[in-house]
Amino acid sequence: MKKKKTKTLANKESNVISFSISMVYEKVIIILIILAALIFRLYQINEPFIGLHDWSSADLARCAKSFFTFGFFNLKGIPVMNVVPPLDGHLQYYYDWPFLIYYLFAISFKIFGFGEWSVRIVEVLFSSGSVYLIYLIVKELWDSEVALISAFIFALIPLNVYYGRVGVFETPNVFFMLLMLYGYIRWIKEFKRKDYLIFLAGFLLGAFEAWQIYTVAFVVFLHALWLYLFKGKKSRKFLSLVFLFAIIVIVSGLMQLAYLYFALGMDAVKGLFAAGKTRTATDSMGITFTISQYLNEEFSRIFTRAGVFNFILALIGLVFIGLKQFKKEEKTNLDILIVFFLSGTIWLVVMKNHSFIHEYTLLHFMPFLSMAVALGVKELSKIFVTAFKNWKVGLAVILLLLAVVSVENIPKTFEIFNLDLYGNLRLTGLALKESTENNAVCITPQNHPGPPTIDYYAERVILYNKQDLANIPPNRPVYQFYIFEQGLVQEFKNYFAKNNPKIVYLQNGYVAGIVKIR
């Protein structure tokens, strides 16, 4: 009688002694990892939007709330920046990005009411879901051991933890990217219709949530053509489905442009393309810094936001994978790893966002980093297992490396939680801090007003001169100011003093004030 085979965490193709564990324990471990991811991301979930880059949370929340203020169908499903009737009666539509994320926030508002945590819970769920998708993807590519390590790393990377609960487009888009790539990886392996549909669903959901998914689609299309031309995927059906995907990618983009045109007219379409020039810095690169300086600034955030030790382990993993690919010792799936790398880096190059540094743009790079780190941990453990001929030594090495990663990452995460919008540590008491590094001035209240609702975030006002400032009625709820005359700074401070702002920020002629609606 044949013994029933048991799935293990051991790599069946490996010649070294490894350890094994039942699938029951594997499921328990991944559940614990996801729970840990949830717990970390729920930290300060009801805090006001005063953290690093939390202006994005306020912006997206304000747009989502506009559906309740003005009516979803009255706005034709397109959010506006206003949350109160504008002074001039002109609604400020915001169509720089697809609209799905606003709908998700609006649904959360409908269920849970208006509040900071209603925004953050959406991001938390997507970020935690990405942990599970990483596990599934890596298990398909390598083995369960690497999959669990990769999920653990992804769950604890400080950049993922912090921005996994900040209102940004990137967090849900990473989830949709992973769903898309999971379906794609399974489809090219087994050629099943179900996997192809998952592949398409991941793309389409991502396409209607943020533009980043289009760069991933471009990379996947090139990879599929490479498989057809050089790796024996000579099936006509395979090629036809690849081009069907390309057509769906193009049509999805045209559909969004068409909807914008019929809803708001040609000026809105032109405005979207103008916003695209700004987002990609094609109209400004070199004014702030060069492309090489920009990339250096962005990738340097990997050390501060993802950990130096993670970076070292990732390099080790990539070296081992590269050597195995060169020697052709075993199937490395290096091509898929490159797909993940390009999916993160191409968007980073494209999305220069007016030459400003937005570190959450690195979120699409984090799946690649977590995979590379996991491969590094696994290869180091195999070295010790081979040397000592004992799987317990390998397990001890894995646990030790993950402990070191945790010791570095967890404090870094809480450090980010304690930063303000411009990267300075939050101030205690009534204080004014001027930073020569980024020319920022921030004022924080001595006594925190308690968890405010989204009602603290009102509308944008563009001011060109003193007369524009004088035309604002007393106690008018204002969220953001744009200064076009540097001499207005003192006038702004006087205005803020009269209107009792909660927070004021000044950076390079830009002032954002948060004023409570009375």
C-alpha positions in Angstrom: 0.0 0.0 0.0 1.4 3.4 -1.0 1.9 6.0 1.6 -0.1 9.2 1.1 2.1 12.0 0.1 2.2 15.0 2.5 2.9 18.5 1.2 5.8 20.0 3.1 7.8 23.2 3.3 10.8 21.4 1.9 12.0 22.1 -1.6 11.6 18.7 -3.3 14.3 19.6 -5.9 16.9 20.4 -3.2 19.6 18.0 -2.4 20.2 19.4 1.1 18.5 18.2 4.2 15.5 20.5 5.0 12.8 20.6 7.5 9.1 19.8 6.8 5.9 20.9 8.3 2.3 19.9 7.7 -0.1 22.0 5.6 -2.1 22.6 8.7 0.8 24.4 10.4 1.5 26.3 7.1 -2.1 27.7 7.1 -1.8 28.6 10.8 1.5 30.5 10.1 0.1 32.5 7.1 -3.0 33.4 9.2 -0.8 34.7 12.0 1.3 36.7 9.5 -1.9 38.3 8.1 -3.2 39.0 11.6 0.2 40.7 12.5 -0.1 42.8 9.3 -3.6 43.9 10.3 -2.6 44.8 13.9 0.3 46.9 12.8 -1.8 48.7 10.2 -4.6 49.4 12.6 -2.2 51.5 14.8 -3.5 55.1 15.1 -6.3 54.3 12.7 -8.5 57.1 14.0 -5.8 59.8 14.2 -6.3 63.0 12.3 -4.6 63.2 8.9 -1.5 64.9 10.1 1.1 62.2 9.4 3.7 62.0 6.7 1.9 62.4 3.3 -1.4 62.3 5.0 -2.5 65.2 2.9 -3.3 62.5 0.4 -5.7 60.9 2.9 -7.5 64.3 3.3 -7.7 64.9 -0.4 -9.1 61.5 -1.3 -11.5 61.6 1.7 -12.7 65.0 0.7 -13.4 63.9 -2.8 -15.3 60.8 -1.7 -17.4 62.9 0.7 -18.4 65.2 -2.2 -20.7 62.4 -3.4 -22.8 62.8 -0.2 -22.7 66.6 -0.3 -23.6 67.2 -3.9 -25.1 63.8 -4.9 -23.4 61.0 -6.8 -25.6 61.3 -9.9 -25.5 65.1 -9.9 -21.7 64.8 -10.1 -22.0 62.1 -12.8 -19.9 59.8 -10.6 -16.9 62.2 -10.8 -15.6 63.6 -7.5 -15.1 67.3 -6.8 -12.6 68.9 -4.4 -15.4 71.0 -2.8 -17.2 69.8 0.3 -19.3 73.0 0.7 -20.8 75.1 -2.1 -18.0 77.1 -3.7 -17.9 80.8 -3.5 -18.1 81.3 -7.3 -20.5 78.4 -7.8 -18.0 76.5 -9.9 -17.4 72.9 -8.8 -13.7 71.8 -8.9 -13.8 68.4 -10.5 -10.9 66.1 -9.8 -10.2 63.6 -12.6 -6.4 63.2 -12.5 -7.0 59.6 -11.5 -9.6 56.9 -12.1 -12.5 56.9 -9.7 -12.8 53.5 -8.1 -10.9 54.4 -5.0 -13.4 57.3 -4.3 -16.3 54.9 -4.7 -14.6 52.5 -2.2 -14.2 55.3 0.4 -17.7 56.5 -0.2 -19.0 52.9 0.5 -17.0 52.9 3.7 -18.5 56.3 4.7 -21.9 54.9 4.0 -21.3 51.8 6.2 -19.1 53.3 9.0 -19.9 57.1 8.9 -17.5 59.9 8.2 -14.1 59.6 10.0 -10.5 59.1 9.5 -10.7 55.4 10.2 -13.3 54.9 7.5 -10.7 55.9 5.0 -7.9 54.0 6.6 -9.8 50.7 6.9 -10.1 50.4 3.1 -6.3 50.8 2.7 -5.7 48.4 5.6 -7.8 45.6 4.0 -6.1 45.9 0.6 -2.6 46.0 2.2 -3.3 43.0 4.3 -4.8 41.2 1.4 -1.6 41.8 -0.6 0.2 39.8 2.1 -1.8 36.8 1.2 -1.4 37.3 -2.5 2.3 37.5 -2.1 2.2 34.2 -0.3 0.2 32.6 -3.1 2.4 34.0 -5.9 5.7 32.9 -4.3 4.3 29.5 -3.5 3.6 29.1 -7.2 7.1 30.3 -8.2 9.2 28.5 -5.6 8.0 26.7 -2.4 5.9 27.2 0.7 8.9 28.0 2.8 10.0 31.0 0.6 6.3 32.0 0.3 5.9 32.3 4.1 9.1 34.2 4.5 8.2 36.6 1.7 4.7 37.2 3.2 6.3 37.9 6.6 8.8 40.4 5.1 6.1 42.1 3.0 3.8 42.4 6.1 6.5 44.1 8.2 8.3 46.4 5.7 7.8 49.8 7.3 6.9 51.4 4.0 4.1 48.9 3.5 2.9 49.2 7.1 2.6 52.9 7.1 1.2 53.5 3.7 -0.9 50.4 4.1 -3.2 52.7 6.2 -2.7 56.0 4.4 -5.2 57.2 1.8 -3.1 56.6 -1.4 -3.9 55.1 -4.8 -0.9 52.8 -4.6 -2.0 50.4 -1.9 -5.1 49.1 -3.6 -3.3 49.2 -6.9 -0.6 46.9 -5.5 -3.3 44.4 -4.5 -4.8 44.5 -8.0 -1.3 44.2 -9.5 -0.6 41.1 -7.4 -4.0 39.6 -8.3 -3.3 40.2 -12.0 0.2 38.7 -11.8 -1.1 35.7 -9.8 -3.6 34.9 -12.5 -1.0 35.5 -15.2 1.6 33.2 -13.6 -0.9 30.4 -13.2 -2.3 30.9 -16.7 1.1 30.6 -18.5 1.8 27.5 -16.4 -1.5 25.6 -16.8 -3.4 27.6 -19.5 -6.7 27.5 -17.7 -9.6 29.8 -18.4 -10.2 30.5 -14.7 -6.6 31.8 -14.3 -6.9 34.0 -17.5 -10.1 35.6 -16.1 -8.4 36.3 -12.7 -5.6 37.9 -14.8 -8.0 40.1 -16.6 -10.0 40.9 -13.5 -6.9 42.1 -11.6 -6.0 44.3 -14.5 -9.4 45.9 -15.0 -10.0 46.6 -11.3 -6.5 48.1 -11.2 -7.2 50.1 -14.3 -10.3 51.7 -12.9 -8.5 52.5 -9.6 -5.1 54.0 -10.7 -2.9 54.4 -13.8 0.0 52.4 -12.3 -1.5 49.1 -13.5 -0.9 50.1 -17.1 2.9 50.0 -16.7 2.5 46.5 -15.2 0.3 45.5 -18.2 3.0 46.7 -20.6 5.7 44.6 -18.8 3.4 41.5 -18.8 2.6 41.9 -22.5 6.4 42.0 -23.3 7.0 39.0 -21.2 4.2 37.0 -22.9 5.7 37.9 -26.3 9.1 36.7 -25.1 7.5 33.4 -24.0 5.9 33.0 -27.4 9.1 33.9 -29.4 11.8 32.2 -27.4 10.3 29.8 -24.8 8.2 27.5 -26.8 4.8 29.0 -26.2 4.0 28.6 -30.0 0.3 28.1 -29.6 -1.8 30.3 -31.8 -4.4 30.4 -29.0 -1.8 31.6 -26.5 -0.8 34.5 -28.9 -4.4 35.4 -29.6 -5.2 35.6 -25.9 -2.1 37.8 -25.3 -3.3 40.2 -28.0 -6.8 40.1 -26.6 -5.3 41.3 -23.3 -3.5 44.1 -25.1 -6.8 45.2 -26.8 -8.6 45.1 -23.4 -5.8 47.3 -22.0 -6.2 49.9 -24.7 -10.0 49.8 -24.6 -10.1 50.3 -20.8 -8.1 53.5 -21.2 -10.2 54.8 -24.1 -13.4 54.0 -22.1 -12.2 56.2 -19.2 -11.3 59.0 -21.6 -14.7 58.7 -23.4 -16.6 58.8 -20.1 -14.8 61.9 -19.1 -15.5 63.5 -22.4 -19.3 62.8 -22.4 -19.6 63.7 -18.7 -17.6 67.0 -18.6 -16.5 67.8 -22.2 -13.3 68.2 -24.1 -11.8 70.6 -21.6 -11.8 67.9 -18.9 -9.9 65.5 -21.3 -7.4 68.2 -22.0 -7.1 68.8 -18.3 -6.4 65.1 -17.7 -3.6 65.2 -20.3 -2.2 68.4 -18.7 -2.3 66.7 -15.3 -0.4 63.8 -16.9 2.4 66.1 -18.1 2.7 67.4 -14.5 2.5 63.9 -12.9 5.2 62.6 -15.2 7.2 65.8 -14.8 7.6 66.2 -18.6 6.9 69.9 -18.0 9.2 70.3 -15.1 12.0 67.7 -14.8 15.3 69.5 -14.2 13.7 72.4 -12.4 13.8 70.7 -9.0 16.5 68.0 -9.9 17.6 65.8 -12.7 16.2 62.3 -13.4 19.3 60.7 -11.9 19.0 62.8 -8.7 15.3 61.9 -8.6 15.9 58.1 -8.8 18.7 58.4 -6.2 16.3 60.2 -3.8 13.5 57.7 -4.4 15.7 54.5 -4.0 17.5 55.9 -1.0 14.1 55.7 0.7 14.5 51.9 0.6 17.1 52.2 3.3 15.1 54.5 5.5 11.7 53.0 4.8 12.4 49.3 4.1 15.5 48.6 6.1 19.2 48.2 5.3 19.2 44.5 6.4 16.3 43.8 4.0 18.3 45.3 1.2 21.4 43.2 2.0 19.3 40.0 2.1 17.7 40.9 -1.2 21.1 41.3 -2.8 22.1 37.9 -1.5 19.0 36.3 -2.9 19.5 37.9 -6.3 23.1 36.8 -6.5 22.1 33.2 -5.7 19.3 33.3 -8.3 21.6 34.8 -10.8 24.2 32.1 -10.3 21.7 29.3 -10.5 20.3 30.8 -13.7 23.8 31.1 -15.2 24.6 27.5 -14.2 21.1 26.3 -15.2 21.1 24.2 -12.0 17.3 24.4 -11.5 14.3 26.5 -12.6 14.8 29.9 -11.0 11.8 31.8 -12.4 14.2 34.7 -12.8 12.0 36.0 -15.7 9.0 36.4 -13.4 11.2 38.1 -10.8 12.3 40.6 -13.5 8.6 41.2 -14.3 8.1 42.3 -10.7 11.2 44.4 -10.7 10.2 46.2 -13.9 6.6 46.6 -12.8 7.9 48.7 -9.8 10.8 50.6 -11.4 9.1 51.6 -14.7 6.3 53.3 -12.9 8.8 55.0 -10.6 10.5 56.5 -13.7 7.2 57.5 -15.3 5.5 58.9 -12.2 8.0 61.7 -11.3 5.0 63.8 -10.1 6.3 67.3 -10.8 9.8 66.3 -9.7 8.7 66.0 -6.1 9.6 63.0 -3.9 6.6 60.8 -3.1 8.0 57.8 -1.3 4.8 55.8 -1.6 5.6 55.5 -5.3 7.9 52.8 -4.1 5.0 50.6 -3.0 4.9 48.8 -6.4 8.6 47.9 -5.9 8.0 46.2 -2.5 6.6 42.8 -3.8 9.9 42.4 -5.7 11.9 43.3 -2.6 10.1 40.9 -0.3 10.6 38.1 -2.8 14.3 38.8 -3.1 14.7 39.0 0.7 12.9 35.7 1.1 15.2 34.0 -1.4 18.2 35.4 0.4 17.0 34.0 3.7 16.3 30.6 2.2 19.7 30.4 0.5 21.6 31.3 3.6 19.7 28.7 5.6 20.5 26.1 3.0 24.2 26.8 3.3 24.0 26.1 7.1 21.9 23.0 6.6 24.4 21.6 4.1 27.3 22.4 6.4 25.8 20.9 9.6 23.6 18.2 7.9 20.8 19.2 10.3 17.5 20.9 9.3 17.2 22.4 12.8 20.2 24.6 12.1 18.5 25.9 8.9 15.3 26.6 10.8 17.3 28.4 13.5 19.1 30.6 10.8 15.7 31.5 9.3 14.2 32.5 12.6 17.4 34.5 13.5 17.3 36.4 10.2 13.6 37.1 10.5 14.2 38.3 14.1 16.9 40.7 12.9 14.6 42.0 10.2 11.9 42.5 12.8 14.2 44.3 15.2 15.2 46.8 12.4 11.8 47.2 10.8 9.4 47.6 13.7 11.2 50.6 15.3 11.5 52.2 11.8 7.7 51.8 11.4 6.9 53.6 14.6 9.4 56.3 13.6 7.4 57.0 10.5 4.2 57.2 12.5 5.8 60.0 14.5 6.7 62.1 11.5 4.7 65.0 10.3 3.8 65.9 6.7 7.3 67.0 5.8 9.4 64.4 7.5 10.1 66.3 10.7 9.4 64.7 14.1 6.0 65.9 15.4 6.3 68.8 17.8 4.9 68.8 21.3 3.3 71.9 22.7 2.7 75.1 20.7 5.8 75.4 18.6 7.1 76.8 15.4 9.9 74.9 13.6 11.7 76.1 10.5 13.7 73.6 8.6 16.4 74.9 6.2 16.5 71.5 4.6 13.0 71.7 3.0 12.1 75.3 3.8 9.1 74.1 5.8 7.2 75.8 8.7 4.8 73.8 10.7 2.7 74.9 13.7 1.0 72.3 15.9 -1.5 72.9 18.6 -0.6 72.5 22.3 -3.7 70.5 23.0 -4.8 68.0 20.5 -8.5 68.6 19.7 -9.3 64.8 19.7 -10.1 62.7 16.7 -11.8 65.1 14.3 -14.0 64.0 11.4 -13.6 64.6 7.7 -15.4 67.9 8.4 -12.0 69.4 9.2 -11.1 69.2 5.5 -12.9 71.8 3.4 -11.9 73.3 0.1 -9.0 74.7 -1.9 -8.6 78.4 -2.5 -6.2 79.8 -5.0 -4.9 83.2 -4.1 -3.0 85.4 -6.5 -3.0 88.7 -4.5 -4.1 90.3 -1.2 -7.5 91.1 -2.7 -8.2 87.4 -3.2 -7.4 86.9 0.5 -9.6 89.7 1.6 -12.5 88.3 -0.4 -12.7 85.1 1.8 -15.5 85.5 4.2 -14.7 85.1 8.0 -14.6 81.5 9.2 -14.7 80.2 5.7 -13.8 76.5 5.8 -10.5 76.2 3.8 -8.3 73.2 3.3 -5.5 74.3 1.0 -4.1 77.6 -0.2 -1.8 78.1 -3.1 0.4 81.2 -2.9 1.4 83.0 -6.0 2.9 86.0 -4.2 5.6 85.3 -1.6 4.8 88.6 0.2 1.4 87.1 1.3 3.0 84.8 3.9 2.4 87.2 6.8 -1.2 87.9 5.6 -1.8 84.1 5.6 -0.5 83.8 9.2 -2.9 86.6 10.2 -5.7 84.8 8.4 -4.9 81.5 10.2 -4.7 83.3 13.5 -8.3 84.6 13.1 -9.7 81.3 11.9 -8.1 79.1 14.5 -6.4 76.6 12.3 -5.4 73.2 13.6 -2.3 72.9 11.5 -0.4 75.2 9.1 2.3 74.1 6.7 4.5 76.3 4.4 6.8 74.8 1.9 8.4 76.7 -1.1 5.5 79.1 -1.3 2.8 76.5 -0.6 0.6 76.8 2.4 -2.0 74.2 3.5 -4.3 75.2 6.4 -6.8 72.9 8.1 -9.7 75.0 9.4 -12.6 73.5 11.3 -16.0 74.0 9.7 -18.2 76.1 12.1 
